[in-house]
Amino acid sequence: MTAAAHRPATLDDVARAAGVSRSTASRVIAGTGFASPAARERVVTAADQLGYVPNPAARALVRGGGVRLVVAAAATSAAVLDDPYVHRVVGSAARVCAPAGVGVALHWLPLGDPRGLEQLAADSSVCGIVLVNTTEALLEAVPRSLHGRVASIGIGSAEVPSFDVDNTAGAGAVLRHLYATGRRRIAMVTGPAWLPCSRRPVQAYRHLMRQAGLPERVVDGDFTAARGRVAAGEALRRWPDVDAIYAISDETAFGVIAALRDGGVRVPGDVAVAGFDDIPLAGMTAPALTTASHPVGRIATAAATAVLAGRPAAPVTLFPSSLVTRDSA
C-alpha cells in the first residue's frame, strides 16, 4: 500500500487502501462522526503506512471550523479595501493564520448594512472575523453564532473583545509636545465623525486646550491626504494666527504640509505640523513628521490570535502609543 512516489498521499489514497468510502476515511482522520471500530483501524493503519499528513485547512473544513479568517472593514465605500492601514492588518493576520493552514480574506462592510455580517456568519468556510473600523451599530449586528470567534480592532463589547491603540494618550503626548515648544494656537484636523475610535483624540485635544486656557480650533477630516490639504486651507482662513496643526493621521498631516508649502507657509518655522501613526513614510518626508506610534502589527496579531484561539479575551486591550519627535514640530 504505497501512494504514487511523485506526490504525497491523499485522503482518497487512504480510503482506497483501507477499503472504505472517502467520507468514512474523512470522519476517522478528522475524529468526528461515526465509523465502526474495524473501519477505524483500517483507516489509521492505511494512513500510517502511506505517511498521510492531513491538510490543516481541509481538516478544519471537515470539522466545520472554517478555513479562512475574514478581516471585515466597515466604511462608507469600497475604497477601504485599498487602505494601507487595512492592508497592514491583513498582513499581520496572515502571519498568525498561515501556520494553522488558515487563509485570510478581506471584506468590505458598508455602513448601516448588517447583512454582510449575517452572510459571513452563515458561511461555513469562515472560522472567524476581525472587525476593523468598528461602530456601535456594527457591534449590535454581530450574530450570536459569531460570539467567541470575532474580535474588534476598535471598540468592543461584552461579547466582542477589543484591541486598539491608546490614541488618547498618544494624542496627549503630541499636543503636550507642541505646547512645550511654544505653540499656543493649535488647530486639530479630526478623523471621520462616524468612527468611534477617532473621537478619543478629539476629546483629549479639547480637554488639554481647556486645561491650558487655549482656544479650541477643530476642522473635520477623514484620514486622507486630500482632506488634509483642504483642512489646512480652512484652518488658515478661519484662524490666520494658527501656529500648529495636529492631524489625527499621518496621511492627513502630509496633506496639511503640502497645502502649507504651496501657500508659502514654512513648516515648522511658521506652523508646526504633527500627525499620528508613525507610518514608514513619516521619517522620510521633508520635513520629517513628528507623530505618535501606532503598533498596528501587534494589535492585529493579538486580534487574530484571539479569534483562532476561540476563547474569551480581555474585553479591552489597549496598546501604548509613544511620541516620535522629528523636524516638523
Phi and psi in degrees as a GROMACS rama.xvg file:
@    title "Ramachandran Plot"
@    xaxis  label "Phi"
@    yaxis  label "Psi"
@TYPE xy
-131.186  140.91  THR-2
-77.4812  163.948  ALA-3
-56.0151  137.279  ALA-4
-65.9031  -21.3165  ALA-5
-84.8397  -3.22113  HIS-6
-148.901  158.968  ARG-7
-68.2077  157.536  PRO-8
-65.9464  143.821  ALA-9
-111.184  171.029  THR-10
-62.6647  -34.1641  LEU-11
-63.2858  -39.337  ASP-12
-59.9754  -44.3917  ASP-13
-62.6104  -44.703  VAL-14
-61.6216  -44.0209  ALA-15
-63.7182  -44.2065  ARG-16
-65.4703  -32.7918  ALA-17
-87.0305  -10.9366  ALA-18
71.6603  33.4324  GLY-19
-127.624  170.778  VAL-20
-72.8413  161.107  SER-21
-62.0586  -38.5373  ARG-22
-64.9385  -37.9154  SER-23
-65.4064  -45.7749  THR-24
-59.1941  -40.3361  ALA-25
-63.181  -42.6141  SER-26
-64.331  -39.3099  ARG-27
-66.4566  -47.555  VAL-28
-62.9354  -40.769  ILE-29
-77.9287  -18.3265  ALA-30
76.1248  25.0155  GLY-31
-128.237  153.927  THR-32
75.6484  179.536  GLY-33
-92.2628  140.977  PHE-34
-152.64  139.787  ALA-35
-65.8773  154.078  SER-36
-54.599  -39.9606  PRO-37
-65.6704  -45.3456  ALA-38
-64.2156  -39.7998  ALA-39
-61.2973  -43.2397  ARG-40
-65.3301  -40.5638  GLU-41
-65.3119  -40.0315  ARG-42
-65.8419  -45.2731  VAL-43
-62.0935  -43.1077  VAL-44
-63.328  -44.7039  THR-45
-62.8727  -42.1157  ALA-46
-63.2465  -40.9046  ALA-47
-65.002  -45.1896  ASP-48
-68.378  -34.2293  GLN-49
-84.3675  -11.2537  LEU-50
69.3154  33.3091  GLY-51
-70.0304  129.127  TYR-52
-116.679  113.306  VAL-53
-62.0883  136.556  PRO-54
-68.9516  124.494  ASN-55
-61.1481  -33.2019  PRO-56
-69.7416  -42.7148  ALA-57
-64.7312  -39.2255  ALA-58
-62.8854  -40.3535  ARG-59
-62.7495  -38.8893  ALA-60
-66.2475  -42.4866  LEU-61
-60.3607  -39.5108  VAL-62
-80.1826  -4.36364  ARG-63
80.0292  13.5897  GLY-64
-87.4896  -8.56325  GLY-65
87.9508  157.524  GLY-66
-121.919  4.23721  VAL-67
-146.228  142.418  ARG-68
-98.4685  134.71  LEU-69
-105.217  124.998  VAL-70
-90.3915  107.371  VAL-71
-104.181  110.781  ALA-72
-103.327  121.515  ALA-73
-83.2941  140.252  ALA-74
-169.957  167.22  ALA-75
-76.0115  -20.8422  THR-76
-147.805  167.053  SER-77
-70.3349  -2.63881  ALA-78
-61.1246  -20.557  ALA-79
-60.7697  -24.4854  VAL-80
-66.6738  -17.0108  LEU-81
-102.071  3.39735  ASP-82
-70.007  123.857  ASP-83
-57.1119  -34.6452  PRO-84
-61.3511  -45.3609  TYR-85
-64.0757  -38.1573  VAL-86
-62.5331  -36.4594  HIS-87
-66.2638  -37.0967  ARG-88
-62.9541  -45.7886  VAL-89
-60.8736  -45.2211  VAL-90
-61.4118  -43.2725  GLY-91
-66.8423  -39.9309  SER-92
-63.8747  -37.5243  ALA-93
-63.7227  -36.5567  ALA-94
-65.6982  -33.4079  ARG-95
-73.2118  -41.7054  VAL-96
-80.4084  -29.4291  CYS-97
-55.1864  -46.4351  ALA-98
-62.2771  -22.9689  PRO-99
-90.6444  2.56022  ALA-100
70.589  25.2905  GLY-101
-108.95  132.292  VAL-102
-85.2134  170.011  GLY-103
-126.927  131.205  VAL-104
-122.358  150.188  ALA-105
-108.091  133.752  LEU-106
-137.13  135.861  HIS-107
-91.7907  129.96  TRP-108
-108.62  104.6  LEU-109
-60.7619  137.352  PRO-110
-59.5423  138.903  LEU-111
79.6951  5.42261  GLY-112
-125.13  96.7634  ASP-113
-76.0401  -4.8788  PRO-114
-63.885  -28.0345  ARG-115
-60.5132  -42.5184  GLY-116
-67.5919  -37.9142  LEU-117
-62.8669  -40.172  GLU-118
-66.1467  -40.4619  GLN-119
-66.6424  -37.7941  LEU-120
-64.6066  -31.5909  ALA-121
-84.8688  -6.83448  ALA-122
-87.4164  111.952  ASP-123
-68.479  -13.8944  SER-124
-81.3442  -9.42282  SER-125
-92.3213  118.239  VAL-126
-86.9041  -23.3602  CYS-127
-178.832  174.372  GLY-128
-137.493  137.21  ILE-129
-109.942  116.647  VAL-130
-85.5438  138.297  LEU-131
-125.095  142.72  VAL-132
62.3358  46.1598  ASN-133
-71.2912  135.783  THR-134
-113.474  168.803  THR-135
-61.4455  -42.7287  GLU-136
-63.7826  -36.4221  ALA-137
-66.9823  -40.5305  LEU-138
-61.774  -41.2316  LEU-139
-66.0741  -25.0087  GLU-140
-88.5814  -4.00708  ALA-141
-66.1783  118.757  VAL-142
-63.652  148.329  PRO-143
-58.8624  -29.7988  ARG-144
-65.7482  -16.2602  SER-145
-92.7022  -12.695  LEU-146
-58.1195  132.646  HIS-147
94.3726  -11.3766  GLY-148
-138.155  33.8737  ARG-149
-141.012  141.317  VAL-150
-136.384  156.25  ALA-151
-118.115  136.598  SER-152
-99.6998  98.1341  ILE-153
138.025  -142.937  GLY-154
-75.0162  158.039  ILE-155
-135.439  -167.053  GLY-156
-149.086  -175.818  SER-157
-62.3439  -30.4818  ALA-158
-95.2305  -19.2683  GLU-159
-122.668  105.682  VAL-160
-64.3546  148.726  PRO-161
-116.552  137.618  SER-162
-128.991  128.015  PHE-163
-161.46  170.62  ASP-164
-86.5884  148.777  VAL-165
-81.3414  76.2619  ASP-166
-75.8592  -13.1807  ASN-167
-64.8381  -48.9013  THR-168
-67.4145  -39.186  ALA-169
-63.5193  -45.0547  GLY-170
-62.647  -41.6045  ALA-171
-60.3812  -40.4293  GLY-172
-64.1044  -41.847  ALA-173
-65.05  -45.9316  VAL-174
-65.8718  -39.0466  LEU-175
-65.6202  -34.3739  ARG-176
-64.493  -44.0201  HIS-177
-60.9688  -41.6735  LEU-178
-65.3118  -42.2379  TYR-179
-65.2748  -24.904  ALA-180
-92.9282  12.9483  THR-181
96.3726  3.24635  GLY-182
-81.3807  131.863  ARG-183
-126.814  -13.2188  ARG-184
-118.611  74.7764  ARG-185
-97.9688  123.067  ILE-186
-99.6166  154.329  ALA-187
-125.305  135.878  MET-188
-105.026  119.808  VAL-189
-85.7255  -178.359  THR-190
-98.5369  -175.18  GLY-191
-62.3026  136.074  PRO-192
-64.3918  -26.6385  ALA-193
-75.7946  -12.2978  TRP-194
-96.4767  113.344  LEU-195
-56.4197  -40.0816  PRO-196
-67.0771  -20.2476  CYS-197
-81.9807  -7.68423  SER-198
-80.5233  -28.5474  ARG-199
-62.2702  -45.0291  ARG-200
-62.4458  -32.4681  PRO-201
-65.8505  -42.3041  VAL-202
-62.7003  -40.607  GLN-203
-63.5174  -41.7997  ALA-204
-61.4738  -49.7993  TYR-205
-61.9534  -40.4409  ARG-206
-62.4428  -47.4405  HIS-207
-68.5415  -37.371  LEU-208
-64.3661  -43.5356  MET-209
-64.4589  -40.9469  ARG-210
-61.593  -36.7609  GLN-211
-90.3558  -2.01684  ALA-212
70.643  31.3313  GLY-213
-106.876  154.861  LEU-214
-70.7609  145.878  PRO-215
-92.398  128.324  GLU-216
-133.506  96.2406  ARG-217
-113.711  130.803  VAL-218
-121.922  135.966  VAL-219
-68.1045  139.842  ASP-220
-137.307  -176.829  GLY-221
-148.96  20.5355  ASP-222
81.6296  -5.2525  PHE-223
-98.1825  155.57  THR-224
-67.0952  -36.326  ALA-225
-60.6358  -44.1716  ALA-226
-68.5724  -31.267  ARG-227
-61.2511  -39.5208  GLY-228
-60.2242  -48.4664  ARG-229
-64.9689  -42.4813  VAL-230
-63.9399  -37.5  ALA-231
-62.3129  -44.5718  ALA-232
-61.928  -41.4657  GLY-233
-63.3741  -42.8539  GLU-234
-61.9383  -42.7238  ALA-235
-68.7145  -35.2069  LEU-236
-68.3368  -41.058  ARG-237
-78.2117  -35.6182  ARG-238
-134.979  82.6405  TRP-239
-60.2601  -19.8162  PRO-240
-90.6428  7.01635  ASP-241
-55.0533  135.571  VAL-242
-120.466  1.48589  ASP-243
-158.938  144.943  ALA-244
-129.742  122.582  ILE-245
-105.6  119.811  TYR-246
-102.916  143.101  ALA-247
-72.306  -11.555  ILE-248
-142.211  154.991  SER-249
-63.6158  -39.7071  ASP-250
-57.2645  -44.9178  GLU-251
-64.1801  -39.9469  THR-252
-62.6055  -36.5775  ALA-253
-61.4445  -40.8623  PHE-254
-65.0511  -38.5634  GLY-255
-61.4684  -47.9314  VAL-256
-61.5613  -42.2679  ILE-257
-60.9745  -43.1563  ALA-258
-66.581  -41.2779  ALA-259
-63.5245  -43.8355  LEU-260
-61.1573  -43.9574  ARG-261
-63.5978  -28.0984  ASP-262
-90.5503  5.7582  GLY-263
79.3338  16.3738  GLY-264
-93.1131  127.771  VAL-265
-81.2252  136.472  ARG-266
-120.056  117.341  VAL-267
-98.5862  5.61578  PRO-268
-52.8737  -49.7432  GLY-269
-92.987  -45.3321  ASP-270
-135.603  123.789  VAL-271
-80.4964  147.7  ALA-272
-131.829  136.468  VAL-273
-137.737  155.812  ALA-274
-129.021  -158.138  GLY-275
-152.65  133.181  PHE-276
133.725  -36.4499  ASP-277
52.194  53.3702  ASP-278
-69.5108  159.037  ILE-279
-52.3513  -36.0385  PRO-280
-68.2992  -19.5851  LEU-281
-60.4318  -32.0747  ALA-282
-87.8621  -1.52251  GLY-283
-116.033  -0.265726  MET-284
-80.5224  170.471  THR-285
-126.551  108.423  ALA-286
-76.0375  154.91  PRO-287
-62.4475  144.028  ALA-288
-89.8455  127.584  LEU-289
-74.7019  134.894  THR-290
-158.254  -167.803  THR-291
-133.085  146.064  ALA-292
-72.8923  152.265  SER-293
-140.726  97.8794  HIS-294
-76.0152  69.7185  PRO-295
-57.7306  -43.069  VAL-296
-59.9458  -45.536  GLY-297
-65.9953  -39.0289  ARG-298
-65.3514  -48.3797  ILE-299
-65.2081  -36.9626  ALA-300
-62.0239  -43.9748  THR-301
-64.7638  -40.975  ALA-302
-65.9385  -46.2496  ALA-303
-65.7047  -37.7516  ALA-304
-63.3766  -41.1637  THR-305
-63.6846  -38.905  ALA-306
-66.4901  -46.722  VAL-307
-66.1736  -33.8561  LEU-308
-67.1881  -28.6873  ALA-309
65.5464  26.9276  GLY-310
-129.343  156.893  ARG-311
-59.4999  141.2  PRO-312
-113.354  174.201  ALA-313
-58.0072  141.551  ALA-314
-54.8808  -40.7907  PRO-315
-137.663  126.075  VAL-316
-122.4  114.111  THR-317
-104.538  133.281  LEU-318
-99.299  138.126  PHE-319
-68.4701  152.091  PRO-320
-120.939  135.545  SER-321
-119.245  144.277  SER-322
-65.0406  135.868  LEU-323
-125.071  104.22  VAL-324
-89.5413  133.045  THR-325
-139.081  -157.696  ARG-326
-76.6234  -22.9867  ASP-327
-74.4883  -14.7829  SER-328
